Amino acid sequence: MIYILTGMAKSGKSLIAKEVLRLHQIPYFSTDYFMMSLALANPTLGVDYHDDDQVVAKALEPYLHAMIKVMVQNKLVYLLEGVHFNPDFSATLLKEFPTDISILYLGYANAVVSDKVNELRKYAPVMENCWFQTFNDEQMNKLVEFMIMDSKRVQKSCKELSLPYMEVTNIAVQMDRIIRELMGKAT
């Protein structure tokens, strides 16, 4: 079974992946590393880590598809986490591998900007890839406003494509439920 935990940046995906490893001994891999390795090793592939997540995800699709296909053929049990799964791509994967993949989107479409800014600032010291750490208040507010709007887009796409989406309001409180939802096909 390939578990795919995707959705919005800074929604708790890496934290959940680490907990799945701890509880179930299921290894995980962040698509951020995959993206960065392709972008840095061969710029001609068109994977530019400065682009919007949607654009980068589209560029990664053929590579992620091939990797997942091989993982399914080899009957691996793995968790892939990252923002690099556009909903239409996830729908295609589920159609092709209906019994071998479980996908869950995390987002925060209903978040309050100031609350999300405070949360990000609070957890910044322990986050991997905390690229916003030097942002001032205005930059943080603009970033979070954009991420909330993007989360609404993802939530809408998930609904249209019948993909599972969970609104994250408190990752610590919701962690067990998120893991159960993600691993539902295995239990």
FIKOLZA-1660 file (N, C-alpha, C; in steps of 0.1 Angstrom, whole numbers, plus 5000, padded with zeros to 4 digits):
% residues 187
   i   px   py   pz ch aa at
   1 5009 4988 5000  A  M  N
   1 5000 5000 5000  A  M CA
   1 5009 5012 5000  A  M  C
   2 5006 5022 4991  A  I  N
   2 5012 5034 4991  A  I CA
   2 5003 5045 4997  A  I  C
   3 5007 5051 5007  A  Y  N
   3 4999 5061 5014  A  Y CA
   3 5004 5075 5009  A  Y  C
   4 4995 5084 5005  A  I  N
   4 4999 5097 5000  A  I CA
   4 4992 5107 5009  A  I  C
   5 5001 5115 5016  A  L  N
   5 4996 5125 5025  A  L CA
   5 5000 5138 5019  A  L  C
   6 4990 5146 5014  A  T  N
   6 4993 5157 5006  A  T CA
   6 4983 5169 5010  A  T  C
   7 4984 5180 5003  A  G  N
   7 4976 5191 5006  A  G CA
   7 4984 5203 5008  A  G  C
   8 4980 5212 5017  A  M  N
   8 4987 5225 5018  A  M CA
   8 5000 5225 5025  A  M  C
   9 5009 5234 5021  A  A  N
   9 5021 5236 5028  A  A CA
   9 5018 5240 5043  A  A  C
  10 5026 5235 5052  A  K  N
  10 5025 5238 5066  A  K CA
  10 5012 5234 5072  A  K  C
  11 5006 5223 5068  A  S  N
  11 4994 5217 5073  A  S CA
  11 4996 5206 5083  A  S  C
  12 5009 5202 5085  A  G  N
  12 5012 5191 5094  A  G CA
  12 5016 5178 5088  A  G  C
  13 5018 5177 5075  A  K  N
  13 5021 5165 5068  A  K CA
  13 5033 5158 5073  A  K  C
  14 5044 5165 5074  A  S  N
  14 5056 5159 5079  A  S CA
  14 5055 5154 5093  A  S  C
  15 5048 5161 5102  A  L  N
  15 5046 5157 5115  A  L CA
  15 5038 5144 5116  A  L  C
  16 5028 5143 5107  A  I  N
  16 5020 5131 5107  A  I CA
  16 5028 5119 5101  A  I  C
  17 5036 5122 5091  A  A  N
  17 5044 5111 5085  A  A CA
  17 5054 5105 5096  A  A  C
  18 5060 5114 5104  A  K  N
  18 5069 5109 5114  A  K CA
  18 5061 5101 5125  A  K  C
  19 5049 5105 5128  A  E  N
  19 5041 5097 5137  A  E CA
  19 5037 5083 5131  A  E  C
  20 5034 5083 5118  A  V  N
  20 5031 5070 5112  A  V CA
  20 5043 5061 5112  A  V  C
  21 5055 5066 5110  A  L  N
  21 5067 5058 5111  A  L CA
  21 5068 5053 5125  A  L  C
  22 5066 5062 5135  A  R  N
  22 5068 5058 5149  A  R CA
  22 5058 5047 5153  A  R  C
  23 5045 5049 5150  A  L  N
  23 5035 5040 5154  A  L CA
  23 5034 5027 5146  A  L  C
  24 5036 5028 5132  A  H  N
  24 5033 5017 5123  A  H CA
  24 5046 5012 5116  A  H  C
  25 5057 5018 5119  A  Q  N
  25 5070 5014 5112  A  Q CA
  25 5069 5015 5097  A  Q  C
  26 5060 5024 5092  A  I  N
  26 5059 5026 5077  A  I CA
  26 5068 5038 5073  A  I  C
  27 5078 5035 5065  A  P  N
  27 5088 5046 5061  A  P CA
  27 5080 5056 5053  A  P  C
  28 5086 5068 5053  A  Y  N
  28 5080 5079 5045  A  Y CA
  28 5091 5086 5038  A  Y  C
  29 5087 5093 5027  A  F  N
  29 5096 5101 5019  A  F CA
  29 5089 5114 5015  A  F  C
  30 5096 5125 5017  A  S  N
  30 5090 5138 5014  A  S CA
  30 5093 5141 4999  A  S  C
  31 5082 5145 4992  A  T  N
  31 5084 5148 4978  A  T CA
  31 5092 5161 4976  A  T  C
  32 5094 5169 4987  A  D  N
  32 5103 5181 4986  A  D CA
  32 5117 5176 4982  A  D  C
  33 5122 5165 4988  A  Y  N
  33 5135 5161 4984  A  Y CA
  33 5136 5156 4970  A  Y  C
  34 5125 5149 4965  A  F  N
  34 5125 5145 4951  A  F CA
  34 5125 5157 4942  A  F  C
  35 5117 5167 4945  A  M  N
  35 5116 5179 4937  A  M CA
  35 5129 5186 4936  A  M  C
  36 5136 5188 4948  A  M  N
  36 5148 5195 4948  A  M CA
  36 5159 5187 4941  A  M  C
  37 5159 5174 4942  A  S  N
  37 5170 5167 4935  A  S CA
  37 5168 5168 4920  A  S  C
  38 5156 5167 4915  A  L  N
  38 5154 5169 4901  A  L CA
  38 5157 5183 4896  A  L  C
  39 5153 5193 4904  A  A  N
  39 5155 5207 4900  A  A CA
  39 5170 5210 4900  A  A  C
  40 5177 5205 4910  A  L  N
  40 5192 5209 4910  A  L CA
  40 5200 5200 4901  A  L  C
  41 5197 5188 4899  A  A  N
  41 5205 5179 4891  A  A CA
  41 5203 5181 4876  A  A  C
  42 5191 5185 4872  A  N  N
  42 5189 5187 4858  A  N CA
  42 5179 5198 4855  A  N  C
  43 5183 5210 4855  A  P  N
  43 5174 5221 4853  A  P CA
  43 5166 5220 4840  A  P  C
  44 5170 5213 4830  A  T  N
  44 5163 5212 4817  A  T CA
  44 5150 5204 4819  A  T  C
  45 5148 5197 4830  A  L  N
  45 5135 5190 4832  A  L CA
  45 5123 5199 4834  A  L  C
  46 5126 5212 4837  A  G  N
  46 5115 5221 4839  A  G CA
  46 5109 5221 4853  A  G  C
  47 5116 5215 4863  A  V  N
  47 5112 5216 4877  A  V CA
  47 5119 5227 4883  A  V  C
  48 5112 5238 4886  A  D  N
  48 5117 5250 4892  A  D CA
  48 5111 5252 4906  A  D  C
  49 5119 5250 4916  A  Y  N
  49 5114 5250 4930  A  Y CA
  49 5109 5264 4934  A  Y  C
  50 5112 5274 4926  A  H  N
  50 5107 5288 4928  A  H CA
  50 5092 5290 4923  A  H  C
  51 5088 5280 4915  A  D  N
  51 5074 5281 4909  A  D CA
  51 5064 5278 4920  A  D  C
  52 5052 5282 4917  A  D  N
  52 5040 5279 4926  A  D CA
  52 5039 5263 4927  A  D  C
  53 5035 5259 4939  A  D  N
  53 5034 5244 4942  A  D CA
  53 5026 5237 4931  A  D  C
  54 5015 5243 4926  A  Q  N
  54 5007 5237 4915  A  Q CA
  54 5015 5234 4903  A  Q  C
  55 5023 5244 4899  A  V  N
  55 5031 5243 4887  A  V CA
  55 5042 5232 4889  A  V  C
  56 5049 5232 4900  A  V  N
  56 5059 5223 4903  A  V CA
  56 5053 5208 4904  A  V  C
  57 5041 5207 4910  A  A  N
  57 5035 5194 4911  A  A CA
  57 5032 5189 4897  A  A  C
  58 5027 5197 4888  A  K  N
  58 5024 5193 4874  A  K CA
  58 5037 5188 4867  A  K  C
  59 5048 5195 4869  A  A  N
  59 5061 5191 4863  A  A CA
  59 5066 5178 4869  A  A  C
  60 5063 5175 4881  A  L  N
  60 5067 5163 4888  A  L CA
  60 5059 5150 4884  A  L  C
  61 5047 5153 4879  A  E  N
  61 5037 5142 4877  A  E CA
  61 5043 5130 4870  A  E  C
  62 5050 5131 4859  A  P  N
  62 5055 5119 4852  A  P CA
  62 5065 5111 4861  A  P  C
  63 5073 5118 4868  A  Y  N
  63 5083 5112 4877  A  Y CA
  63 5077 5105 4889  A  Y  C
  64 5067 5112 4895  A  L  N
  64 5060 5106 4906  A  L CA
  64 5052 5094 4902  A  L  C
  65 5045 5095 4890  A  H  N
  65 5037 5084 4885  A  H CA
  65 5046 5072 4883  A  H  C
  66 5058 5074 4877  A  A  N
  66 5067 5062 4874  A  A CA
  66 5072 5056 4888  A  A  C
  67 5075 5065 4897  A  M  N
  67 5080 5060 4910  A  M CA
  67 5069 5052 4917  A  M  C
  68 5057 5057 4917  A  I  N
  68 5046 5051 4924  A  I CA
  68 5043 5037 4917  A  I  C
  69 5043 5037 4904  A  K  N
  69 5040 5025 4897  A  K CA
  69 5050 5014 4901  A  K  C
  70 5063 5017 4901  A  V  N
  70 5073 5008 4905  A  V CA
  70 5071 5003 4920  A  V  C
  71 5068 5013 4928  A  M  N
  71 5065 5009 4943  A  M CA
  71 5053 5000 4944  A  M  C
  72 5043 5002 4936  A  V  N
  72 5031 4993 4937  A  V CA
  72 5035 4980 4931  A  V  C
  73 5042 4979 4920  A  Q  N
  73 5046 4966 4914  A  Q CA
  73 5054 4958 4924  A  Q  C
  74 5062 4965 4932  A  N  N
  74 5071 4958 4941  A  N CA
  74 5064 4956 4955  A  N  C
  75 5051 4959 4955  A  K  N
  75 5043 4957 4967  A  K CA
  75 5049 4964 4980  A  K  C
  76 5054 4976 4978  A  L  N
  76 5060 4983 4990  A  L CA
  76 5049 4989 4998  A  L  C
  77 5052 4991 5011  A  V  N
  77 5043 4998 5020  A  V CA
  77 5051 5011 5023  A  V  C
  78 5046 5022 5019  A  Y  N
  78 5054 5035 5020  A  Y CA
  78 5044 5046 5021  A  Y  C
  79 5049 5057 5028  A  L  N
  79 5041 5069 5028  A  L CA
  79 5049 5080 5021  A  L  C
  80 5042 5086 5011  A  L  N
  80 5048 5098 5004  A  L CA
  80 5040 5110 5010  A  L  C
  81 5048 5120 5014  A  E  N
  81 5042 5132 5019  A  E CA
  81 5047 5144 5011  A  E  C
  82 5038 5153 5008  A  G  N
  82 5043 5166 5002  A  G CA
  82 5031 5172 4995  A  G  C
  83 5034 5184 4990  A  V  N
  83 5024 5193 4984  A  V CA
  83 5023 5189 4969  A  V  C
  84 5030 5180 4964  A  H  N
  84 5032 5178 4949  A  H CA
  84 5022 5168 4943  A  H  C
  85 5010 5168 4948  A  F  N
  85 4999 5160 4942  A  F CA
  85 4987 5169 4939  A  F  C
  86 4986 5173 4927  A  N  N
  86 4974 5181 4923  A  N CA
  86 4962 5171 4923  A  N  C
  87 4951 5176 4927  A  P  N
  87 4939 5167 4928  A  P CA
  87 4936 5159 4916  A  P  C
  88 4937 5165 4904  A  D  N
  88 4935 5157 4892  A  D CA
  88 4944 5145 4890  A  D  C
  89 4957 5148 4894  A  F  N
  89 4967 5137 4894  A  F CA
  89 4963 5126 4904  A  F  C
  90 4959 5130 4916  A  S  N
  90 4955 5120 4926  A  S CA
  90 4944 5112 4921  A  S  C
  91 4934 5118 4915  A  A  N
  91 4923 5111 4909  A  A CA
  91 4927 5100 4899  A  A  C
  92 4937 5104 4891  A  T  N
  92 4942 5095 4881  A  T CA
  92 4949 5083 4887  A  T  C
  93 4957 5086 4898  A  L  N
  93 4964 5076 4905  A  L CA
  93 4954 5066 4911  A  L  C
  94 4944 5071 4917  A  L  N
  94 4934 5063 4924  A  L CA
  94 4926 5054 4914  A  L  C
  95 4924 5059 4902  A  K  N
  95 4918 5052 4891  A  K CA
  95 4927 5040 4887  A  K  C
  96 4940 5043 4885  A  E  N
  96 4949 5033 4880  A  E CA
  96 4953 5023 4891  A  E  C
  97 4953 5027 4903  A  F  N
  97 4958 5018 4914  A  F CA
  97 4947 5018 4926  A  F  C
  98 4935 5014 4923  A  P  N
  98 4924 5016 4933  A  P CA
  98 4926 5009 4946  A  P  C
  99 4933 4998 4946  A  T  N
  99 4934 4990 4958  A  T CA
  99 4948 4991 4964  A  T  C
 100 4957 4999 4958  A  D  N
 100 4971 5000 4962  A  D CA
 100 4975 5014 4967  A  D  C
 101 4966 5023 4967  A  I  N
 101 4969 5037 4971  A  I CA
 101 4958 5042 4980  A  I  C
 102 4962 5049 4990  A  S  N
 102 4953 5057 4999  A  S CA
 102 4958 5071 4999  A  S  C
 103 4950 5081 4996  A  I  N
 103 4953 5095 4995  A  I CA
 103 4945 5103 5005  A  I  C
 104 4951 5113 5012  A  L  N
 104 4944 5122 5020  A  L CA
 104 4950 5136 5019  A  L  C
 105 4941 5145 5017  A  Y  N
 105 4945 5159 5016  A  Y CA
 105 4943 5166 5029  A  Y  C
 106 4953 5174 5033  A  L  N
 106 4951 5183 5045  A  L CA
 106 4951 5197 5041  A  L  C
 107 4943 5205 5047  A  G  N
 107 4942 5219 5044  A  G CA
 107 4937 5227 5056  A  G  C
 108 4935 5240 5054  A  Y  N
 108 4930 5249 5064  A  Y CA
 108 4923 5261 5057  A  Y  C
 109 4913 5257 5050  A  A  N
 109 4905 5266 5042  A  A CA
 109 4897 5276 5051  A  A  C
 110 4894 5271 5063  A  N  N
 110 4886 5280 5073  A  N CA
 110 4895 5286 5083  A  N  C
 111 4908 5286 5082  A  A  N
 111 4916 5292 5092  A  A CA
 111 4915 5308 5092  A  A  C
 112 4918 5313 5104  A  V  N
 112 4918 5327 5106  A  V CA
 112 4933 5331 5104  A  V  C
 113 4935 5341 5096  A  V  N
 113 4949 5345 5092  A  V CA
 113 4957 5347 5104  A  V  C
 114 4953 5355 5114  A  S  N
 114 4962 5358 5126  A  S CA
 114 4965 5345 5134  A  S  C
 115 4955 5336 5135  A  D  N
 115 4957 5324 5142  A  D CA
 115 4968 5315 5135  A  D  C
 116 4966 5314 5121  A  K  N
 116 4976 5306 5114  A  K CA
 116 4990 5312 5114  A  K  C
 117 4991 5325 5114  A  V  N
 117 5004 5332 5115  A  V CA
 117 5010 5329 5128  A  V  C
 118 5002 5330 5139  A  N  N
 118 5007 5327 5152  A  N CA
 118 5012 5312 5153  A  N  C
 119 5004 5303 5148  A  E  N
 119 5008 5289 5148  A  E CA
 119 5021 5287 5140  A  E  C
 120 5023 5293 5129  A  L  N
 120 5035 5291 5121  A  L CA
 120 5047 5297 5128  A  L  C
 121 5045 5308 5134  A  R  N
 121 5056 5314 5142  A  R CA
 121 5060 5306 5154  A  R  C
 122 5050 5300 5161  A  K  N
 122 5052 5292 5172  A  K CA
 122 5060 5280 5169  A  K  C
 123 5057 5273 5158  A  Y  N
 123 5063 5260 5154  A  Y CA
 123 5075 5262 5145  A  Y  C
 124 5078 5274 5140  A  A  N
 124 5089 5276 5131  A  A CA
 124 5102 5270 5135  A  A  C
 125 5106 5271 5148  A  P  N
 125 5119 5266 5152  A  P CA
 125 5121 5251 5151  A  P  C
 126 5110 5243 5150  A  V  N
 126 5111 5229 5149  A  V CA
 126 5107 5224 5135  A  V  C
 127 5103 5233 5126  A  M  N
 127 5099 5229 5113  A  M CA
 127 5111 5226 5104  A  M  C
 128 5110 5216 5095  A  E  N
 128 5119 5214 5084  A  E CA
 128 5116 5225 5074  A  E  C
 129 5126 5230 5067  A  N  N
 129 5123 5238 5055  A  N CA
 129 5115 5250 5059  A  N  C
 130 5119 5258 5069  A  C  N
 130 5111 5269 5074  A  C CA
 130 5115 5282 5066  A  C  C
 131 5112 5282 5054  A  W  N
 131 5116 5292 5044  A  W CA
 131 5110 5306 5047  A  W  C
 132 5100 5307 5056  A  F  N
 132 5093 5320 5059  A  F CA
 132 5098 5326 5072  A  F  C
 133 5108 5320 5078  A  Q  N
 133 5113 5324 5091  A  Q CA
 133 5117 5339 5092  A  Q  C
 134 5122 5344 5081  A  T  N
 134 5126 5358 5082  A  T CA
 134 5116 5368 5077  A  T  C
 135 5104 5363 5074  A  F  N
 135 5093 5372 5070  A  F CA
 135 5088 5381 5081  A  F  C
 136 5086 5394 5077  A  N  N
 136 5080 5403 5087  A  N CA
 136 5065 5401 5088  A  N  C
 137 5058 5408 5096  A  D  N
 137 5044 5406 5099  A  D CA
 137 5035 5407 5086  A  D  C
 138 5038 5418 5078  A  E  N
 138 5031 5420 5066  A  E CA
 138 5033 5408 5056  A  E  C
 139 5045 5404 5054  A  Q  N
 139 5048 5393 5045  A  Q CA
 139 5041 5380 5050  A  Q  C
 140 5041 5378 5063  A  M  N
 140 5035 5366 5069  A  M CA
 140 5020 5366 5066  A  M  C
 141 5014 5378 5069  A  N  N
 141 4999 5379 5066  A  N CA
 141 4996 5376 5052  A  N  C
 142 5003 5382 5042  A  K  N
 142 5001 5379 5028  A  K CA
 142 5003 5365 5025  A  K  C
 143 5013 5359 5030  A  L  N
 143 5016 5344 5028  A  L CA
 143 5004 5336 5032  A  L  C
 144 5000 5338 5044  A  V  N
 144 4989 5330 5050  A  V CA
 144 4976 5333 5043  A  V  C
 145 4973 5345 5039  A  E  N
 145 4961 5348 5031  A  E CA
 145 4961 5340 5018  A  E  C
 146 4973 5340 5012  A  F  N
 146 4974 5332 4999  A  F CA
 146 4972 5317 5002  A  F  C
 147 4978 5312 5013  A  M  N
 147 4977 5297 5015  A  M CA
 147 4963 5294 5019  A  M  C
 148 4956 5302 5026  A  I  N
 148 4942 5299 5029  A  I CA
 148 4933 5299 5016  A  I  C
 149 4936 5309 5007  A  M  N
 149 4928 5309 4995  A  M CA
 149 4932 5297 4986  A  M  C
 150 4944 5293 4986  A  D  N
 150 4948 5281 4979  A  D CA
 150 4942 5268 4985  A  D  C
 151 4941 5268 4998  A  S  N
 151 4935 5257 5005  A  S CA
 151 4920 5256 5001  A  S  C
 152 4913 5267 5000  A  K  N
 152 4899 5267 4995  A  K CA
 152 4898 5261 4981  A  K  C
 153 4908 5264 4973  A  R  N
 153 4908 5258 4959  A  R CA
 153 4910 5243 4960  A  R  C
 154 4920 5239 4968  A  V  N
 154 4922 5224 4969  A  V CA
 154 4910 5217 4975  A  V  C
 155 4904 5223 4985  A  Q  N
 155 4892 5217 4992  A  Q CA
 155 4881 5216 4981  A  Q  C
 156 4879 5226 4973  A  K  N
 156 4868 5225 4963  A  K CA
 156 4872 5215 4952  A  K  C
 157 4884 5214 4948  A  S  N
 157 4888 5204 4938  A  S CA
 157 4886 5190 4944  A  S  C
 158 4890 5188 4957  A  C  N
 158 4888 5175 4963  A  C CA
 158 4873 5171 4963  A  C  C
 159 4865 5180 4967  A  K  N
 159 4850 5178 4967  A  K CA
 159 4846 5174 4953  A  K  C
 160 4850 5181 4943  A  E  N
 160 4845 5178 4929  A  E CA
 160 4850 5165 4924  A  E  C
 161 4862 5160 4929  A  L  N
 161 4868 5148 4924  A  L CA
 161 4866 5136 4934  A  L  C
 162 4858 5139 4945  A  S  N
 162 4855 5129 4955  A  S CA
 162 4868 5124 4962  A  S  C
 163 4877 5133 4964  A  L  N
 163 4890 5129 4971  A  L CA
 163 4888 5133 4986  A  L  C
 164 4894 5125 4995  A  P  N
 164 4893 5128 5009  A  P CA
 164 4901 5140 5013  A  P  C
 165 4895 5149 5020  A  Y  N
 165 4901 5162 5025  A  Y CA
 165 4897 5164 5039  A  Y  C
 166 4907 5168 5047  A  M  N
 166 4905 5171 5061  A  M CA
 166 4909 5185 5064  A  M  C
 167 4901 5192 5071  A  E  N
 167 4904 5206 5075  A  E CA
 167 4912 5204 5088  A  E  C
 168 4924 5210 5089  A  V  N
 168 4932 5209 5101  A  V CA
 168 4930 5222 5109  A  V  C
 169 4926 5220 5121  A  T  N
 169 4924 5232 5130  A  T CA
 169 4934 5231 5142  A  T  C
 170 4937 5218 5146  A  N  N
 170 4946 5216 5157  A  N CA
 170 4953 5203 5154  A  N  C
 171 4965 5203 5149  A  I  N
 171 4971 5190 5144  A  I CA
 171 4974 5181 5156  A  I  C
 172 4977 5186 5168  A  A  N
 172 4979 5177 5179  A  A CA
 172 4966 5169 5183  A  A  C
 173 4955 5176 5183  A  V  N
 173 4942 5170 5186  A  V CA
 173 4938 5161 5175  A  V  C
 174 4940 5164 5163  A  Q  N
 174 4935 5157 5151  A  Q CA
 174 4944 5146 5146  A  Q  C
 175 4956 5145 5152  A  M  N
 175 4966 5135 5146  A  M CA
 175 4961 5121 5145  A  M  C
 176 4955 5115 5156  A  D  N
 176 4950 5102 5155  A  D CA
 176 4940 5100 5144  A  D  C
 177 4931 5109 5143  A  R  N
 177 4920 5109 5133  A  R CA
 177 4925 5109 5119  A  R  C
 178 4935 5118 5117  A  I  N
 178 4941 5120 5104  A  I CA
 178 4948 5106 5100  A  I  C
 179 4955 5100 5109  A  I  N
 179 4962 5088 5107  A  I CA
 179 4952 5077 5103  A  I  C
 180 4941 5076 5111  A  R  N
 180 4931 5066 5108  A  R CA
 180 4925 5068 5095  A  R  C
 181 4922 5081 5091  A  E  N
 181 4916 5083 5078  A  E CA
 181 4926 5079 5067  A  E  C
 182 4939 5083 5068  A  L  N
 182 4948 5080 5058  A  L CA
 182 4950 5065 5056  A  L  C
 183 4950 5058 5067  A  M  N
 183 4953 5043 5067  A  M CA
 183 4941 5035 5067  A  M  C
 184 4929 5041 5064  A  G  N
 184 4916 5034 5064  A  G CA
 184 4916 5021 5056  A  G  C
 185 4922 5021 5044  A  K  N
 185 4922 5009 5036  A  K CA
 185 4929 4998 5042  A  K  C
 186 4939 5001 5050  A  A  N
 186 4947 4990 5056  A  A CA
 186 4941 4984 5069  A  A  C
 187 4931 4991 5074  A  T  N
 187 4926 4986 5087  A  T CA
 187 4913 4979 5085  A  T  C
% end
